[in-house]
Amino acid sequence: MATFILGISAYYHDSAAAIICDGEIIAAAHEERFTRKKHDPSFPHEAVKYVLSEAGIEFKDLAAVSFYDKPFIKFERLLETYHAFTPKGLSSFLTSVPVWIKEKLFMKKMLRDEFKKFGKSKIPILFPEHHLSHGASAYYPSPFEDAAILTIDGVGEWSTTTIGYGKGNTIKMLRELHFPHSLGLLYSAFTYYTGFTVNSGEYKLMGLAPYGNPDSPQTKEFKEKTLKVLVDVREDGSILLNMKYFDYATGLKMTNNKKWTELFGIPPRNPESEISQDYMNMALAIQQITEEIVIKLAATAKKLTNSDNLVMAGGVALNCVANGKLIETGIFKNIWIQPASGDAGGALGAAYLGWYLWKGEKRIVNKNVADAMKGAYLGPEYDDKAVMGMVRKYSAQYDYYENFDALTKVVAAKLAEGNVVGWFQGRMEYGPRALGGRSILGDARNPEMQKKMNLKIKYREGFRPFAPSVLEEDVSEYFVLDQPSPYMLVVMPVQPKHLKPLPANYDSLQMMDRLYHLRSDIPSVTHVDYSARIQSVSKQTNPRYWNLINEFKNQTGYGLLVNSSFNVRGEPIVCTPDDAFRCFMRTEMDFLVVGNFVFDKTKQTKLVNDTNWKEEFKLD
């Protein structure tokens, strides 16, 4: 009889559910995709319903439910932290502790109450530690028989960084760094100070960093002051933060703004205000420090494990620039990063721990696939019947293609003409990246595409870069990378043969002048530092997307496209055909492709009684 284990992450941010059957991932999804509330922290009712349905079982058929951390240890950390910093943080203590005592401390009862909505069966509940769940999400689906495991995030229970070793079905923790000393929270503090939202704006800080001037005395000063005053970085990658400058341990904000202003000479940037060179240089300084710490931690992991392989998870593992720099060092022969590295991925890790540690099952690596993640296409998919329901609801006009090859010829031609296409195919992605299941596509050769997609499609900050989706076979043609990057988790340089020279005064140009300078023959995916965040597309894991890009190559000679997530700013990635059509109609997208249906914007009528998306979604 098959054994099903449900994994859950919930109550902090990015709630999710995942289900495995006899060690195989069947389904996984973020709750936000169903509720349309970005980073939804609530119990993942809809995600649980979906994964159970995908598995073809009812709640009573589960062998266990595995929750991604240990609430009692987290509560212990909360109390000890407030005690250590007393009397500071009284207002925060009075806000958070009653909630814990009333709700989160009794997590097992809370979960049992939620489970009653799915049936009366009393299923065993497992509580692995937070960073063990992260580590499991990275190691067990990886293609390695053994691996060093590096997890870095804000904080779990006590741990903020761990180094472990996975071999067979076991994971052994070797080193831990404890709260409040956290690389993830250090990066989030700079995210906050530069005017972005913590837990969602860190990738903006990473995207802003290349606009900093590495030769500027200010950048060097920011870096020196950070390393001298804010953080003590040891040779093994462990860090100590000067908590006089941070308020996150007991306060209601990330930084002591008065002390930071005295230290750096600039105040915290107001959100949505113009970004001056000061904050670009600050972003570069903390990005460089982060990269150096990650590399030191990886070197320590190598020394402790002597493995040729490294796997990574935790929010900091989504820092693709640091990942690229780590690959370049050659410390490990092979590196694999969990595509759902944040808290949502903890649900999958927790489920795996139920199978391998609780059940004690043997781990067998399938050498016939790249990894066990199935391309991260683990969410729901919708058939023609579902699409027709959306068509009738909106009286949408469409063309239907029985032959998918004929559709790719039409869509590739539309892309080559400069049109922006919403691309909705197959199962939804698990993790924060759109990988060709729920994507917005454009022509990477078009110098206007980056501007158009940021300002008229995504309605987001103009400086933010877009990623290329490139045929797996053509990765090294365009980028300095000799291996696949299927999950858009690595930034590497564009090949020199595709680049164009910079003007002598480039570093002194205004931000947008630098952004819109023609840097390569694929300008819309070439960032200001001549790099790109790469997604390689495999014919094995996503044949439809591969076929589209290959047809685009047949027509233009270029085997890559601009790929952005299918959403507007503040909105979760679309899940259903209905979500996709509304997003399509609310933006200046030109075409929408859902399965074998093609929708032309010029043939549609305006949505009736539509709400303003800016009011519906909170800007992140």
N, C-alpha and C positions, 0 to 999 in steps of 0.2 A: 504494500500500500504506500502511495506517495506521501511524503512528509512536506507540509507547507509551513513556512515560518514568515510571519509578518513583522517588518521593522517599522518603527515610528520615530520621527523627530517632531517635537512640538513645544509650544509655550514660550519660545524665546524669539526666534525669527526663522523664516524659511521652513515652515512645517512641511513634512512630506511623509509619504508611505512607500514602502517597497515590499515585494513578496518574492520569495525564492521557493522553488520546488526541488527537493533532492539536490540542493546545491546550485541549481540553475536559476539565473535571474529571469523572472517571468514578466514583471512590470514594476515601474517606479514612477512617481509623479509628485510635483510640488502642489500643495494645496492652493497656492495663489492662482494657478492656472484655471482652477474651477471657480473660485470665489471672486476673481478679478480684483483682489486686494494685494498689491505688491508686498512681498516679504511677509505674507500672512502668518502670524505666529500661533493661531488657534489650533485646536485639535483637528487633524486632517480628515474630517468626515468624508468629504468628497473623494479625496485621494484614496482613502481606505476602500470606499465603495468601488472605485474604479479598479484597484489592483485585485480585489477579490473577484470582481466580475471577469477580469482578464484571465485570472487563474481558473475560472470556472467552478469556484467553490463558494461555500457559505462560511460565515465566521466560525461556526461550530466545528468546521473541518480542520481548523488550524491546530498544529502541534504546540505552538507557542507564539506569544507576542513579545518582541524585544524592543525596549525603549532605550534611546541612544545615550542616556547618561544616568548618573546616580544622584537623585535629588537630595538625599540626606547629607552627602558629602558637600554638595554645592551650598546647602544651608549652613553647614559647619564653616565653610570658607567665608560666607557672608557675615556670620556672627564674629568670627575671629578677626576679620578685617576691620569691622566697626570697632571692636575692642582695641585693636592695635592703634587705631587712629583717633580714639576718643580724646576730647569731646567733639572733635571735628566730625561733621557729617550727620549731626542729629536730625536735620530735616529729611535727609535721604533715608536714614534709618527708620524714621516714623512713617515714611511713605512705603518703603519696600517690605519691611519685616512683617507687618500685619497681613500683607498679601500672601507672603510665604506661609505664615502660620495658618491662615484660613484656607489656602488652596495648595500651593506647590509642595509644601512639606508632606502632605498626605497624597502624594502622587499616585500611589497604587489604588487608593479609593477613587481618586479623580478618573483614572483610566478605566477602572471597573465600571464606573457610572457611564462613561462614554461607550464602553463596549456593550452595555445593556441595549443600546440603540440598534445593535446588530444581532442580538439574540441573547438567550439566557445562559448559554454555556460558560462555564468558568474555566477559561484558558490560562495556563501558566504564563506569568509575566516575568521577563528577564530584565535586569538592569545592568548592562555592561557600562564601564566608564566611558566618558565622552571621547577622550583621545584614543582609547582602544577602539571605539566605533569608527573614528576617522581612519585609524591605521588599518582596520579590517577592510574598510571600503576601498583602500588603496592596494593592499596586498592580495586579498583573495581573488579579485577579478583580473589581476595582472597576469601577464604571460610568463612569469618567472617561477621557477621551482623554489628559489629562495631569494630574499631581498632585504636590504636595509630599509627601514621604514621611518620617514621623517614627517611629522605632523606639526604644523605651526598655525595657530589662530589667535583669537583674542584671549579667551579663557574657556576651559571646560568646567570641571569641579575646582581643582586647584591648578592643574597643569595648563600651561600656555604653549609649551613646546615639548615634544617627546621624540626620542630616538629609540627605535625598536628593531627587532630582527624577526623576520618571518621565514619559517622553513616547514615544509609539509603542511599540516593543518594547524600548527601552533604559531603564536606570536609571543615573543618575550620582550618586555619593556626594559631598556637598558639605562636610559637617562631621562630625567624630567626637569623642566624649568617651571617654577611655580609663580602664581599670581602674587603681587601685582606686576611682576617683571615680565613683560609681554611684547614681542615684536609686533604682533597684530594690533595691539592697543596703541603702541607707539606710532605705527603708521596711521591708525584711525585718528589719533590726536592731531597729526599734521593734516589729515583729511578735513577735520573739523576746523582747524585754524585757517586753512586756505579757502574756507567758505563752502565746503561740500558736506553732504549728509553722511554721517557715520553709518556703517553697515550697508551702504549702497553706493557711496561716492568714491570709494577707494580706487576703483578702476578709472575714475576721472582724474584723480591725482596722478596715477600712473601714466595716463595719456597726456597730462599737462607737462610732465617732467622733461620730455625732449625739447620743449620750448625754452627751458632754462639754458643759460650759457655756461658751459663747463669751464670756460677760461675766465669767467667773471670773478673778480675779487670778492664780490658779495656771495656768490655761490660757495666759494671756498670758505668764507667766513661763517656762513650758515652751517656748513658741514662741520667745521672745527668746533664751533660753539655747541652744536648738538652732541658731538662725541666727548667734549670736555665737561659739559654741564648737565645735559639731559640723560645721557645713556653711557654706561661703561661697558664696552664690548670686550669680552675675553677672547683668547685665542681659539677656544673650543666652540665659539659662537654663542655661548651663554651671555646674558646681559643683566645689568642692574640699572634700573631707572631711578632717577632722583625724584622721589614722589612729592617733593615740595613744589614741583612744577606741573603736577597732574592732579586732576580732581575726580577721575573716574572711579577711584577705589571707594570713596565715600560721598562724593558730590553728585551733582546733577548735570555736570558737563565734563568734557574731556580734559580741558587744560585750565591752569591758573593763568588767565589772560593777562593779568597785570605783570606777572613774572616773565611770561613769554614776550610781552611787548618790550619790557626792559632788556631782555636778553637779545632779541633779534632786531629791535628798532623799528618794527612795523606792527600795527595792530592786527587783530583777527579780521580777515576779509569778510565783508557782508555778503551773504548768499545772493546770487544773481547779479552782483555788481560787476563792473568791468574788471578784468584780471590784468594787473600790472606785472611788469617784469619781475618785481620783488617776489611775487608768489610763484612765478614760474621757476625762478632760481631756488626758492625754498622747496618746491616739489622735486626738483632735480637732486637737491642735497639729500633729502630723506630717501629718495629712490636709490641713490648710489649706496647709502648706508645699509639699506635693506638688502640689496644685492650682496654686499660684502658679508653681512651676517648669515644669509642663506648659504653662501659658499663655504663659510667657516663651519656651519652646522653640518653640511654635507660631508666635508672633509673629516669631521669627527665621527659621523656615521660610518664612513668608509673605514676609519681606523678601528672602530669598535666591532665591526662585523666582518670586515675583509671580503664583503660580497662584491660581485661585479655589477649588481643591480640595485637600483634605488627606486622606491615608490614613495609618492607624496600625496598628502591630503591636508585639509584644514584651509581656512580662508586665504592664508598667505600663499598657498600653492596655486591660487588663481592669478598671482602676479606673474604674468607671462614674460615680462621683460627679465625678471630675475631668473626665471626658468631657462630662458635662452642663454643667459650668461653662464648659468650652471652647466648646461650642455657643452658650451665652448671650453670649459675648464678641463673636460675629459676625466674628472675625478672618478666617475662611474662609466662603464662601457654602455650601460643601458639605463634609461630613466623612463618610468611610466607614472603619469599623474592622473588621479581620479577626476573625471570631468565634472562630477558633482562634488567638488572638494569642500564646499561650505557645509552648513548645518544640515541642509537637505540630504546630503550624501550620508550623514550619520545614520539615517534610517536604513540604508542598504548595508552599511557596516554592521549595524546591530543585528539585522536579519542573518547575515553571514556568521556572526559569532554564535547565534543560536544553533546553526547547523554544525559548525566545526568545533566549537569549544563545549557547548552544552550537550549536543548529541555525540560529539567525538568522531564525526565522520571523516573518512579519508579524503584528502584533496588531490584531484587529478587535473593537471593542466592540459587543456585541449590545444595541441600544436597546430591544428588545422585552421585556427582563427587567430586574429591579431590579439584579442583579449576576450574576456567573458562579458563585456559590456554591450555587445550587439550594436556598436556604433553609438551608444547612448540613446537609441531610438526605442524607448521603453514606455512611452505614454500612449494615450488613446489614438486610434485612427478612425476615419469615418468613410462609409461607403457612399455610392451614388445616391442611395435612398435618402441619406442624411443631407447630402448636398441639395437634392431636389426640394427637401423641406425648407431649406434656407432660400432657395430660388423663389418658391411660392410666397414665402413670408414677405420678401422685399420686391416681388415682381421683377426680379433681376433678369436681364437679358444676357444670353450666353451663347457660345459655340461649343459643341461637344465633339471630341475627336475619338473615334473608335480606335484609331491607330496612334499609339503614344509617340512613335517616331515622327509622325506628321506633326504632332503638337510641338515637339522639341524644335523642329525646323522653323515653325511660325514664331515661337517664343524667342528662340535665339536671334532671329532676324529683328524682332521688336527690340530686344536688348541692344543689338548692334546699332540700331537707329537712335539710341539715347533714351529709350523708355525705361521707367522703373517698374518692376514686376513683383507683386506679392506672390510667393511660391509656397503652397500648402500641399504637402504630400506625405502620405504614410503616417507613421507613428510620431507623436510629439517627442521632443528631446527631453531628457532628464539632465538637470544641471542648468547653469545660467546662460549657456551659449546656444544660439540657433545654429544648427548644423545642416541645413538643407531640408528640414522637415517643416519648419515654420520660419521662413526667411523672407527678407526683402532684398531683391537682386538688382544689380546695375552693371554697366560696362566699366571695367577697371581702367580702360584706355581713355575714357572721357574725362577731360580736365575739369568739367563742371559737375561731375557726378557726386563728388564728396560734398560739395556745397549744397547741391539740390537735395540730397538725401538727408543731410543734417537739418536744414532749415525749412524744407517744404514737405518732408515725409515724416521724419522723426520729431521735428520741432524741439530740437535740443541744441546745446551749445555748439557753435560752429567749429571749435577747435578739435572736436573729438574725431579720432581716426576710425576708419572702417577696415574690416578684415577681408583678405582675399580667400575665396574657395578655389583651390587649384587641383587639377587632376593629380592623383597620387603619383602617376608616372612622370609628371612634369615639375615636381617640386623643385628639384635642383636646377631646372632651366631658369627659374625666376628668382630663387632665394638661395642664400648660402646655408643650405640644410640638406643633408644626405640621408634623411630618414623621414618616415611619415609623421605627420602631426594632425591626427584625425579630430582632435577635440578643441582646436583653436586655443591651445594653452602654451604656445611658444612664440616668442617674438625673435626674429632673426633678420639680418640685413638682406636687402634686395641685391641681386647679382649686379656687379659693376657694369656689365654690358648693357643693362637696361637703364642706367642712370644718366642724368644730364648734369652739367656743371652748375655749381652755385655761384652767384655773383659775389664779388669781393666784399661787399658790404652786407652780406646776408645776415650776420648776427646782430647788426644794428637796425634791421628792418622791424617794423611793427609786426605784431603777432600774426594778423591776417595776411599781411604781405608775404610773410614767410610761408604761411600755410598754403597760399594759392600760387606760390612760385612753382613752375613746372619742373619737378625734380626727376621724373623718369618717364618712360613710355607707358607706365601703368600708374599714373599719378594719383588716382583715387584710392589706391591701397598702399601708397608709399608715404609713410609718416615723415615728419620734418627732419628726423635724424636718419633717413634712408632705410628705415626698418619696416617690418610688416608683421602683423599677428596672423599666423598661417593656419588655415584649415586645409589639410589634404583630403581629397574625396576619393573613396574606394568604390570600385565597381561592385565589390562583394557586399559591402554594408549598405550602400545607398545607390542602387543601379539607376534609378530615375534621375537623381541629381547628377550623377556621373554622366549619363547620356546627354543631359542638357548642356553641361559644360563642354563635353566632347563635340557636340553639334556646333556650339559657339566657336570652338576651335576650328572646326571644318570650314566655317563661314568667314572667320576673321584671322585665323592663324594664332590666336591667343587662347590657351587652355585654362583660363581663370576668369572669375567674376567677383564683383563686390558682393559681400554677404553681410547683411545686418539682421538683427532679430526683428521678427514681425510684431511690432508694437509701436506706440508713440511713447514719448517721455512720461514716466510715471505709471505706465500700464504694464502688467505682466505680459509675457509673450502669449500670443493668441493660442487658444486650445481648440475651439470648434470652428466649423465653417461659418457660423453666425458671427463669432468674434472676428474672423478674418474679413468678412464682407463689410462689417461696420468700420473696422480700421481702414480698409481700402477706401471706403466712401468718405471718410473724415479727413483723408490726406490727399496729397496731389500725386498719389500713385497712378500710373497709367493703365496697368493691366493687373488682373488677379487670376492666378491659375490654382484651381482646387481639384486635385485628381486629374481627370480628363476634361474638366470644364474650364473654359477661358472666358473671362469677363472683361469687356472693354469699357473703360470709364465713360467714354463719350456716348455710350448707348444706355447708360443707367439714369434713372430718375432720382432726384434728391431724397434722402431718407426722411420719412414722415415722423414728426414729433421726436426728432433726435435730440439728445442732450449734448451740452458742450463738454467735450472730452477733458478740457482743462479744469472743469468743475468736477467731473467724475473721477479723475485720477489726480492724486496729490503728486506734485512735481518732486522728483528725487534728485 
